[in-house]
Amino acid sequence: MSISLQKGQKVSLTKERAGLSGVMVGLGWDEIKQSGGLLSSLFGTKQTIDCDASAILLKNGKLADKSDIVYFGNLRHKSNTVIHQGDNLTGAGEGDDEQIMIDLSRVPADYDKIVIVVNIYQAMQKKQHFGMIENAFIRLVDMNNNSEMCKYNLTEDYSGMTAMIFGEIYKHNGEWKFGAIGQGTKDPGLGELCRRYM
């Protein structure tokens, strides 16, 4: 049974699920339907919002190397334990918009945390922010049996925020846990977002 998480809540992933190895992190969002007015209906000036999900692997809570960032430009971590399934340019449609597969059983021992973030591609240039997005969520699925373990729906108003720290998967006393964060930031891109962990 899936657990519905609130902001700040933490849940153990491996305590209740002996033998849990792989998890799929699914992220989804929708653009708020906007009435475009006469000009956009005549000229089609509406821009889609391109959100990009990324996983940042940390050692002792710090980003040690840029190769530890898994995103649309680096879909596979060098350890082969974190794999991004590819970029979705619009967020259109039901269900997950982007997915990241994580083999918890094989993540090298020196990594203690995997932060899941989403940023809006070229947010500043396009004057876009998370206040223009609704139904944003992160969910974790047990890849052994394809059952959803937990889901966190972001419900706050994130107007003005161009990036989002959705949650983190971390090791504590030998067990993997997930924490729902939901922290909006004004970082203009993934590079600036990653500097928070240096």
ROSE-4610 file (N, C-alpha, C; in Angstrom, 1 decimal, always signed):
// ROSE-4610
residu = [M/M/M/S/S/S/I/I/I/S/S/S/L/L/L/Q/Q/Q/K/K/K/G/G/G/Q/Q/Q/K/K/K/V/V/V/S/S/S/L/L/L/T/T/T/K/K/K/E/E/E/R/R/R/A/A/A/G/G/G/L/L/L/S/S/S/G/G/G/V/V/V/M/M/M/V/V/V/G/G/G/L/L/L/G/G/G/W/W/W/D/D/D/E/E/E/I/I/I/K/K/K/Q/Q/Q/S/S/S/G/G/G/G/G/G/L/L/L/L/L/L/S/S/S/S/S/S/L/L/L/F/F/F/G/G/G/T/T/T/K/K/K/Q/Q/Q/T/T/T/I/I/I/D/D/D/C/C/C/D/D/D/A/A/A/S/S/S/A/A/A/I/I/I/L/L/L/L/L/L/K/K/K/N/N/N/G/G/G/K/K/K/L/L/L/A/A/A/D/D/D/K/K/K/S/S/S/D/D/D/I/I/I/V/V/V/Y/Y/Y/F/F/F/G/G/G/N/N/N/L/L/L/R/R/R/H/H/H/K/K/K/S/S/S/N/N/N/T/T/T/V/V/V/I/I/I/H/H/H/Q/Q/Q/G/G/G/D/D/D/N/N/N/L/L/L/T/T/T/G/G/G/A/A/A/G/G/G/E/E/E/G/G/G/D/D/D/D/D/D/E/E/E/Q/Q/Q/I/I/I/M/M/M/I/I/I/D/D/D/L/L/L/S/S/S/R/R/R/V/V/V/P/P/P/A/A/A/D/D/D/Y/Y/Y/D/D/D/K/K/K/I/I/I/V/V/V/I/I/I/V/V/V/V/V/V/N/N/N/I/I/I/Y/Y/Y/Q/Q/Q/A/A/A/M/M/M/Q/Q/Q/K/K/K/K/K/K/Q/Q/Q/H/H/H/F/F/F/G/G/G/M/M/M/I/I/I/E/E/E/N/N/N/A/A/A/F/F/F/I/I/I/R/R/R/L/L/L/V/V/V/D/D/D/M/M/M/N/N/N/N/N/N/N/N/N/S/S/S/E/E/E/M/M/M/C/C/C/K/K/K/Y/Y/Y/N/N/N/L/L/L/T/T/T/E/E/E/D/D/D/Y/Y/Y/S/S/S/G/G/G/M/M/M/T/T/T/A/A/A/M/M/M/I/I/I/F/F/F/G/G/G/E/E/E/I/I/I/Y/Y/Y/K/K/K/H/H/H/N/N/N/G/G/G/E/E/E/W/W/W/K/K/K/F/F/F/G/G/G/A/A/A/I/I/I/G/G/G/Q/Q/Q/G/G/G/T/T/T/K/K/K/D/D/D/P/P/P/G/G/G/L/L/L/G/G/G/E/E/E/L/L/L/C/C/C/R/R/R/R/R/R/Y/Y/Y/M/M/M]
num = [1/1/1/2/2/2/3/3/3/4/4/4/5/5/5/6/6/6/7/7/7/8/8/8/9/9/9/10/10/10/11/11/11/12/12/12/13/13/13/14/14/14/15/15/15/16/16/16/17/17/17/18/18/18/19/19/19/20/20/20/21/21/21/22/22/22/23/23/23/24/24/24/25/25/25/26/26/26/27/27/27/28/28/28/29/29/29/30/30/30/31/31/31/32/32/32/33/33/33/34/34/34/35/35/35/36/36/36/37/37/37/38/38/38/39/39/39/40/40/40/41/41/41/42/42/42/43/43/43/44/44/44/45/45/45/46/46/46/47/47/47/48/48/48/49/49/49/50/50/50/51/51/51/52/52/52/53/53/53/54/54/54/55/55/55/56/56/56/57/57/57/58/58/58/59/59/59/60/60/60/61/61/61/62/62/62/63/63/63/64/64/64/65/65/65/66/66/66/67/67/67/68/68/68/69/69/69/70/70/70/71/71/71/72/72/72/73/73/73/74/74/74/75/75/75/76/76/76/77/77/77/78/78/78/79/79/79/80/80/80/81/81/81/82/82/82/83/83/83/84/84/84/85/85/85/86/86/86/87/87/87/88/88/88/89/89/89/90/90/90/91/91/91/92/92/92/93/93/93/94/94/94/95/95/95/96/96/96/97/97/97/98/98/98/99/99/99/100/100/100/101/101/101/102/102/102/103/103/103/104/104/104/105/105/105/106/106/106/107/107/107/108/108/108/109/109/109/110/110/110/111/111/111/112/112/112/113/113/113/114/114/114/115/115/115/116/116/116/117/117/117/118/118/118/119/119/119/120/120/120/121/121/121/122/122/122/123/123/123/124/124/124/125/125/125/126/126/126/127/127/127/128/128/128/129/129/129/130/130/130/131/131/131/132/132/132/133/133/133/134/134/134/135/135/135/136/136/136/137/137/137/138/138/138/139/139/139/140/140/140/141/141/141/142/142/142/143/143/143/144/144/144/145/145/145/146/146/146/147/147/147/148/148/148/149/149/149/150/150/150/151/151/151/152/152/152/153/153/153/154/154/154/155/155/155/156/156/156/157/157/157/158/158/158/159/159/159/160/160/160/161/161/161/162/162/162/163/163/163/164/164/164/165/165/165/166/166/166/167/167/167/168/168/168/169/169/169/170/170/170/171/171/171/172/172/172/173/173/173/174/174/174/175/175/175/176/176/176/177/177/177/178/178/178/179/179/179/180/180/180/181/181/181/182/182/182/183/183/183/184/184/184/185/185/185/186/186/186/187/187/187/188/188/188/189/189/189/190/190/190/191/191/191/192/192/192/193/193/193/194/194/194/195/195/195/196/196/196/197/197/197/198/198/198]
x = [+0.8/+0.0/+0.9/+0.6/+1.4/+1.1/+2.2/+2.0/+2.0/+1.0/+0.9/+1.7/+2.8/+3.6/+3.3/+3.6/+3.5/+4.9/+5.0/+6.3/+7.0/+8.3/+9.1/+9.0/+8.1/+8.0/+9.1/+9.4/+10.4/+9.8/+10.3/+9.8/+10.9/+11.0/+12.0/+11.6/+12.5/+12.3/+12.6/+13.7/+14.2/+13.7/+13.3/+12.9/+11.7/+10.7/+9.5/+9.6/+10.6/+10.6/+12.0/+12.1/+13.3/+13.6/+14.8/+15.2/+14.9/+14.4/+14.2/+15.6/+15.6/+16.9/+16.7/+15.8/+15.6/+14.4/+14.5/+13.4/+13.3/+12.1/+11.9/+11.3/+12.0/+11.5/+10.8/+9.5/+8.7/+8.3/+8.5/+8.2/+7.2/+6.2/+5.2/+4.8/+4.2/+3.7/+2.9/+2.0/+1.2/+1.3/+1.2/+1.1/-0.3/-0.4/-1.7/-2.3/-3.5/-4.2/-4.5/-3.9/-4.0/-4.8/-5.7/-6.4/-5.4/-5.0/-4.0/-4.4/-5.6/-6.0/-6.0/-6.4/-6.5/-5.1/-4.1/-2.8/-2.2/-2.3/-1.6/-2.5/-3.8/-4.6/-4.4/-4.1/-3.8/-2.4/-1.4/+0.0/+0.6/-0.1/+0.5/+1.7/+1.8/+3.0/+3.2/+2.3/+2.4/+3.6/+4.5/+5.6/+5.3/+5.8/+5.6/+6.7/+6.4/+7.4/+8.1/+9.4/+10.3/+10.9/+10.4/+11.0/+12.0/+13.1/+14.1/+14.4/+14.2/+14.5/+15.9/+16.6/+18.0/+18.1/+19.2/+19.6/+21.0/+21.2/+22.5/+23.0/+24.1/+24.6/+25.7/+25.5/+26.4/+27.2/+28.4/+29.3/+29.4/+29.1/+29.0/+28.3/+27.2/+26.3/+26.8/+27.9/+28.5/+28.6/+28.5/+28.7/+30.2/+30.8/+32.3/+32.7/+31.9/+32.3/+31.1/+31.3/+30.2/+29.6/+30.4/+29.9/+28.9/+28.7/+27.7/+26.4/+26.2/+24.9/+24.3/+23.2/+22.5/+21.3/+21.4/+20.4/+20.3/+19.5/+19.3/+20.6/+21.7/+22.9/+23.9/+23.5/+24.4/+23.4/+22.8/+21.7/+22.0/+23.3/+23.7/+24.9/+24.8/+25.9/+27.0/+28.2/+29.4/+29.3/+28.6/+28.4/+27.4/+26.6/+25.5/+24.3/+24.3/+23.2/+22.1/+22.3/+21.3/+21.2/+20.0/+19.8/+18.6/+18.8/+17.7/+17.1/+15.7/+15.0/+14.8/+15.3/+15.3/+14.4/+14.6/+14.0/+12.6/+11.7/+10.3/+10.2/+10.0/+10.1/+8.8/+7.7/+6.5/+5.7/+5.9/+5.1/+3.7/+3.3/+2.0/+1.6/+0.4/-0.1/-0.1/-0.8/-1.0/+0.3/+0.3/+1.4/+2.7/+3.8/+5.1/+5.6/+6.2/+6.8/+8.2/+9.0/+10.3/+10.5/+11.4/+11.7/+13.2/+13.6/+15.0/+15.0/+15.7/+15.9/+17.1/+16.9/+18.0/+18.1/+19.3/+19.6/+20.2/+19.4/+19.9/+20.9/+20.7/+21.5/+23.0/+23.2/+24.5/+25.1/+24.4/+25.0/+26.2/+27.4/+28.6/+28.5/+29.2/+29.0/+29.4/+30.2/+30.7/+29.6/+28.5/+27.4/+26.4/+26.0/+25.0/+23.7/+23.6/+22.4/+22.2/+21.0/+20.7/+19.5/+19.8/+18.9/+18.2/+16.8/+16.0/+15.5/+16.0/+15.6/+15.0/+14.2/+13.7/+13.9/+14.4/+14.5/+13.8/+13.3/+12.7/+13.8/+13.9/+15.0/+14.8/+15.8/+15.8/+14.7/+14.5/+13.4/+13.5/+14.7/+14.9/+14.5/+15.1/+14.9/+13.4/+12.7/+11.3/+10.3/+10.9/+10.1/+9.0/+9.5/+8.7/+9.1/+8.1/+8.4/+7.4/+7.6/+6.8/+5.4/+5.1/+3.7/+2.9/+3.5/+2.8/+2.6/+2.9/+2.8/+1.9/+1.1/+0.3/+0.4/-0.2/-0.2/+1.2/+2.2/+3.5/+3.6/+4.4/+4.5/+5.8/+6.2/+7.3/+6.8/+7.1/+6.7/+7.8/+7.8/+8.8/+8.1/+8.6/+8.0/+9.0/+8.6/+9.4/+9.5/+10.7/+10.8/+10.7/+10.8/+10.6/+9.2/+8.2/+6.8/+6.0/+6.7/+6.0/+4.9/+5.1/+4.1/+4.6/+3.7/+4.1/+4.3/+5.4/+5.7/+5.2/+5.5/+5.1/+5.0/+4.2/+4.0/+3.9/+4.5/+4.4/+3.9/+2.8/+2.2/+2.6/+3.1/+3.5/+2.3/+1.9/+0.6/+0.8/+2.0/+2.2/+2.2/+2.1/+2.3/+3.7/+4.3/+5.8/+6.0/+5.2/+5.3/+6.7/+7.4/+8.7/+9.8/+9.5/+10.6/+10.9/+12.2/+12.6/+13.1/+13.3/+13.8/+13.2/+13.3/+12.6/+13.4/+13.7/+14.3/+13.1/+12.8/+11.6/+11.7/+12.9/+13.1/+14.5/+14.7/+16.1/+15.9/+16.7/+16.9/+18.2/+18.2/+19.4/+19.6/+20.9/+21.2/+21.4/+20.7/+20.8/+20.8/+21.9/+22.0/+21.8/+22.4/+22.3/+21.0/+20.0/+18.8/+18.6/+17.9/+17.6/+16.3/+16.2/+15.0/+14.7/+13.5/+13.1/+12.5/+13.0/+12.5/+11.8/+10.6/+9.9/+10.3/+10.9/+11.4/+10.5/+10.3/+9.4/+9.9/+11.2/+11.8/+12.0/+11.3/+11.5/+12.7/+13.4/+14.6/+14.5/+15.3/+15.3/+16.6/+17.2/+18.4/+18.0/+18.8/+18.4/+18.6/+19.4/+19.7/+20.2/+20.5/+21.0/+22.3/+23.2/+24.5/+24.5/+23.6/+23.5/+22.9/+21.9/+21.2/+22.3/+23.1/+24.1/+25.2/+25.4/+26.4/+26.0/+24.7/+24.2/+24.8/+25.2/+25.8/+27.3/+27.9/+29.4/+30.0]
y = [-1.2/+0.0/+1.3/+2.2/+3.4/+4.4/+5.0/+6.0/+7.4/+8.2/+9.6/+10.4/+11.1/+11.9/+13.3/+14.0/+15.4/+16.0/+17.3/+18.0/+17.7/+17.3/+17.1/+15.7/+14.9/+13.5/+12.6/+11.6/+10.6/+9.3/+8.4/+7.0/+6.0/+4.9/+3.9/+3.1/+2.9/+2.1/+0.7/+0.4/-1.0/-1.7/-1.0/-1.7/-2.6/-2.1/-2.9/-3.9/-3.7/-4.4/-5.1/-6.3/-7.1/-7.4/-7.3/-7.6/-6.5/-5.3/-4.2/-3.9/-3.9/-3.5/-2.3/-2.4/-1.3/-0.4/+0.9/+1.8/+2.6/+2.9/+3.8/+5.1/+6.2/+7.5/+8.2/+8.3/+9.0/+10.4/+11.3/+12.7/+13.2/+14.0/+14.4/+15.9/+16.5/+17.9/+18.2/+19.2/+19.7/+21.3/+21.8/+23.3/+23.7/+24.8/+25.4/+25.8/+25.5/+25.9/+27.4/+28.1/+29.6/+30.0/+31.0/+31.5/+32.5/+32.1/+32.9/+34.2/+34.5/+35.8/+35.7/+36.8/+36.9/+36.8/+37.5/+37.4/+36.0/+35.3/+33.9/+33.0/+33.2/+32.3/+32.6/+33.9/+34.2/+33.8/+34.0/+33.8/+32.6/+31.9/+30.7/+31.0/+32.0/+32.4/+31.6/+30.8/+30.1/+29.1/+29.3/+28.4/+27.3/+26.1/+25.0/+25.1/+24.5/+24.6/+23.3/+23.4/+22.2/+22.0/+21.1/+20.8/+19.6/+19.7/+18.6/+18.1/+16.7/+16.0/+15.6/+15.6/+15.2/+14.5/+13.7/+13.0/+13.5/+13.9/+14.4/+13.4/+12.7/+11.7/+12.4/+12.2/+12.9/+11.9/+12.4/+11.6/+12.5/+11.9/+12.7/+14.0/+13.9/+15.1/+16.1/+15.8/+16.8/+16.2/+17.1/+16.7/+16.7/+15.5/+15.4/+15.7/+15.3/+15.4/+15.6/+16.4/+16.6/+15.4/+14.3/+13.0/+12.4/+12.9/+12.4/+13.1/+13.8/+14.5/+13.7/+13.1/+12.3/+13.2/+13.5/+14.4/+14.2/+15.0/+14.7/+14.7/+15.4/+15.4/+14.3/+13.6/+12.5/+11.5/+10.6/+9.8/+8.6/+8.3/+7.1/+7.4/+7.1/+7.3/+6.3/+6.7/+5.9/+4.5/+4.4/+3.1/+2.3/+2.8/+2.1/+1.8/+2.5/+2.3/+3.3/+4.5/+5.5/+5.8/+5.6/+5.7/+6.6/+7.7/+8.6/+8.0/+8.0/+7.4/+8.4/+9.6/+10.5/+11.7/+12.8/+14.1/+14.1/+14.7/+15.0/+16.5/+17.0/+18.4/+19.2/+18.6/+19.3/+19.0/+17.9/+17.5/+17.1/+17.0/+16.7/+15.2/+14.9/+13.6/+13.2/+12.0/+11.5/+10.8/+10.6/+9.8/+10.5/+9.7/+10.2/+10.9/+12.1/+12.8/+12.4/+12.2/+11.7/+10.6/+9.7/+8.6/+8.4/+8.1/+7.8/+6.4/+5.5/+4.2/+4.1/+3.6/+3.5/+2.1/+1.5/+0.2/+0.4/+0.5/+0.8/-0.3/-1.5/-2.6/-2.5/-1.7/-1.7/-0.2/+0.7/+2.1/+2.0/+2.5/+2.4/+2.9/+2.2/+2.5/+4.0/+4.6/+6.0/+7.0/+6.7/+7.6/+7.4/+8.5/+8.3/+9.0/+9.8/+10.5/+10.8/+10.6/+11.0/+12.0/+13.2/+14.3/+14.3/+14.4/+14.5/+15.9/+16.5/+17.9/+18.1/+19.1/+19.5/+21.0/+21.3/+22.8/+23.0/+24.2/+24.6/+25.1/+24.4/+24.7/+26.1/+27.0/+28.4/+29.2/+28.9/+29.6/+31.1/+31.7/+33.1/+33.7/+33.1/+33.6/+33.6/+32.5/+32.3/+32.9/+33.5/+34.1/+33.1/+31.9/+30.8/+30.4/+29.9/+29.6/+28.5/+27.9/+26.8/+27.2/+28.5/+28.9/+28.7/+28.4/+28.1/+26.6/+25.8/+24.3/+23.9/+22.8/+22.2/+20.7/+20.1/+18.6/+18.0/+18.7/+18.2/+17.1/+16.0/+15.0/+14.2/+13.5/+12.6/+11.3/+10.1/+8.9/+7.8/+6.9/+5.8/+4.5/+3.7/+2.4/+1.3/+0.2/-1.0/-1.7/-1.7/-2.3/-3.9/-4.5/-5.9/-6.4/-5.6/-6.0/-4.8/-3.7/-2.6/-1.9/-2.0/-1.4/-0.1/+0.9/+2.2/+2.2/+2.6/+2.6/+3.9/+5.0/+6.3/+7.4/+8.4/+9.5/+10.8/+11.9/+13.2/+14.2/+14.7/+15.7/+17.1/+17.9/+19.3/+20.2/+20.8/+21.5/+23.0/+23.4/+24.9/+25.7/+27.0/+27.9/+28.3/+27.9/+28.1/+29.2/+30.2/+31.3/+31.9/+32.2/+32.9/+31.9/+30.6/+29.6/+28.9/+28.8/+28.3/+26.9/+26.4/+25.0/+24.5/+23.2/+22.5/+21.3/+21.3/+20.1/+19.2/+18.2/+17.4/+16.5/+15.8/+14.9/+14.3/+13.4/+12.8/+11.4/+10.5/+9.1/+9.1/+8.6/+8.7/+7.4/+7.1/+6.0/+6.4/+5.7/+6.0/+4.7/+4.5/+3.3/+2.0/+2.1/+0.9/+0.7/+1.6/+1.4/+2.6/+2.4/+3.5/+4.1/+5.4/+6.2/+7.2/+7.7/+8.8/+9.9/+11.2/+12.3/+13.3/+13.7/+14.6/+16.0/+16.8/+18.1/+19.2/+19.2/+20.3/+21.7/+21.9/+23.3/+23.9/+25.0/+25.8/+26.7/+26.9/+27.8/+28.7/+29.8/+30.7/+30.5/+29.3/+28.9/+28.9/+29.6/+29.7/+28.4/+27.5/+26.3/+25.2/+24.0/+22.9/+23.1/+23.9/+24.2/+24.9/+25.9/+26.7/+25.9/+25.0/+24.2/+23.2/+22.7/+21.7/+22.4/+23.7/+24.3/+24.4/+24.2/+24.1/+22.9/+21.9/+20.7/+20.6/+21.7/+21.6/+22.0]
z = [+0.0/+0.0/+0.0/-0.8/-1.0/+0.2/+0.7/+1.8/+1.1/+1.5/+1.1/+2.0/+1.6/+2.5/+2.4/+3.6/+3.7/+3.7/+3.4/+3.4/+4.7/+4.6/+5.8/+6.3/+5.9/+6.4/+5.8/+6.6/+6.2/+6.3/+5.4/+5.5/+5.1/+5.8/+5.5/+4.3/+3.4/+2.2/+2.4/+3.1/+3.2/+4.4/+5.5/+6.7/+6.6/+5.9/+5.7/+4.5/+3.6/+2.4/+2.3/+2.9/+2.9/+1.4/+1.0/-0.4/-1.4/-0.9/-1.9/-2.5/-3.8/-4.5/-5.4/-6.3/-7.3/-7.0/-7.1/-7.0/-8.2/-8.7/-9.8/-9.1/-9.4/-8.9/-10.1/-9.9/-10.9/-10.5/-11.5/-11.2/-12.3/-11.8/-12.8/-12.5/-13.5/-13.3/-14.5/-14.4/-15.5/-15.5/-16.7/-16.8/-16.4/-15.7/-15.4/-16.7/-16.9/-18.1/-18.1/-19.0/-19.0/-20.3/-20.0/-21.2/-21.9/-23.1/-23.8/-24.3/-24.4/-25.0/-26.5/-27.1/-28.6/-29.3/-28.8/-29.5/-29.5/-28.4/-28.4/-29.3/-29.3/-30.2/-31.7/-32.0/-33.4/-33.8/-32.9/-33.3/-32.7/-31.8/-31.1/-30.4/-29.5/-28.8/-27.5/-27.2/-25.9/-25.9/-24.9/-24.7/-23.8/-24.1/-23.1/-22.1/-20.9/-19.8/-19.8/-20.0/-20.0/-18.6/-17.8/-16.5/-16.7/-16.0/-16.1/-14.7/-14.6/-13.3/-13.3/-12.2/-12.0/-10.7/-10.6/-9.4/-9.1/-7.8/-7.4/-6.3/-6.6/-5.7/-4.8/-3.5/-2.5/-1.7/-1.4/-0.5/+0.8/+1.9/+3.2/+3.0/+2.3/+2.1/+1.2/+0.4/-0.5/-1.9/-2.9/-4.3/-4.5/-4.8/-5.0/-6.4/-7.4/-8.8/-9.7/-10.8/-11.6/-12.3/-12.3/-12.9/-12.0/-10.8/-9.8/-10.0/-11.1/-11.4/-12.6/-12.4/-13.5/-13.9/-15.2/-15.8/-17.3/-18.0/-19.5/-20.3/-19.8/-20.5/-20.0/-19.0/-18.5/-17.9/-18.7/-18.3/-17.4/-17.3/-16.6/-15.6/-14.3/-13.4/-13.7/-13.5/-13.8/-13.1/-12.0/-11.3/-11.9/-12.8/-13.4/-12.5/-11.4/-10.4/-10.4/-11.1/-11.2/-12.7/-13.3/-14.7/-15.0/-15.7/-16.1/-17.3/-17.4/-18.6/-19.7/-19.6/-20.7/-20.5/-21.3/-21.1/-21.7/-20.9/-21.4/-21.6/-22.8/-23.0/-22.7/-22.4/-22.2/-20.9/-20.3/-19.2/-19.5/-20.8/-21.2/-20.9/-20.7/-20.5/-19.0/-18.8/-17.4/-16.9/-15.6/-15.0/-14.9/-14.8/-14.7/-15.9/-15.8/-16.9/-17.1/-16.0/-16.1/-15.0/-15.3/-14.4/-14.2/-13.0/-12.7/-11.9/-12.5/-11.8/-10.9/-9.7/-8.8/-8.2/-8.4/-7.8/-6.4/-5.4/-4.0/-3.6/-4.0/-3.5/-4.0/-5.1/-5.7/-5.7/-5.1/-5.0/-4.2/-4.7/-4.0/-2.5/-1.6/-0.2/+0.2/-0.6/-0.2/-0.5/-1.2/-1.5/-0.4/+0.3/+1.4/+1.1/+0.0/-0.3/-1.8/-2.2/-3.6/-3.6/-4.0/-4.0/-5.3/-5.3/-6.5/-6.7/-7.8/-8.1/-9.4/-9.6/-10.9/-11.1/-12.3/-12.6/-14.0/-14.1/-15.4/-16.3/-17.5/-18.5/-19.0/-19.0/-19.4/-18.8/-17.5/-16.8/-16.8/-16.7/-16.7/-18.0/-19.1/-20.4/-20.8/-20.4/-20.8/-19.8/-18.7/-17.6/-17.1/-16.8/-16.3/-14.9/-14.1/-12.7/-12.3/-11.1/-10.6/-10.2/-10.2/-10.0/-11.2/-12.3/-13.6/-13.8/-12.7/-12.8/-11.6/-11.9/-10.9/-10.9/-10.0/-9.8/-9.8/-9.3/-9.2/-8.1/-8.4/-7.5/-7.7/-6.6/-6.7/-6.1/-6.7/-6.1/-6.3/-5.4/-5.4/-5.6/-6.6/-6.9/-6.7/-6.0/-5.8/-7.2/-7.8/-9.1/-9.1/-7.9/-7.8/-8.2/-7.7/-8.0/-8.6/-9.0/-9.6/-8.7/-7.4/-6.5/-5.9/-5.9/-5.4/-3.9/-3.4/-2.0/-1.3/-1.9/-1.3/-2.4/-2.1/-3.0/-2.3/-2.8/-2.2/-3.2/-3.0/-3.9/-3.3/-4.2/-3.8/-4.0/-2.8/-2.8/-2.6/-2.3/-2.0/-3.3/-3.1/-4.2/-4.3/-5.5/-5.7/-6.7/-6.7/-7.7/-7.5/-8.6/-8.5/-8.4/-8.1/-7.9/-9.3/-9.6/-10.9/-10.8/-9.6/-9.3/-8.1/-7.9/-6.8/-6.3/-5.0/-4.4/-3.9/-4.7/-4.5/-3.2/-3.1/-2.0/-2.1/-1.1/-1.1/-0.6/-1.2/-0.7/+0.0/+1.2/+2.0/+2.8/+3.2/+4.0/+5.5/+6.4/+7.8/+8.6/+9.3/+10.1/+9.2/+8.0/+7.1/+6.4/+6.6/+5.8/+5.0/+3.8/+2.9/+3.3/+3.3/+3.6/+2.6/+2.6/+1.7/+2.5/+2.2/+2.8/+1.8/+2.1/+1.2/+1.6/+0.6/+1.0/+0.4/-0.9/-1.5/-1.2/-1.4/-1.2/-2.6/-2.8/-4.0/-3.9/-5.0/-5.0/-6.3/-6.2/-7.4/-8.2/-8.1/-8.9/-10.4/-11.2/-12.6/-13.4/-12.9/-13.6/-12.7/-13.3/-12.6/-11.9/-12.6/-12.1/-10.8/-10.7/-9.5/-8.4/-8.8/-7.8/-7.2/-8.0/-7.5/-6.6/-6.8/-5.9/-4.5/-4.2/-2.8/-2.1/-2.8/-2.2/-2.3/-2.7/-2.8/-1.5]
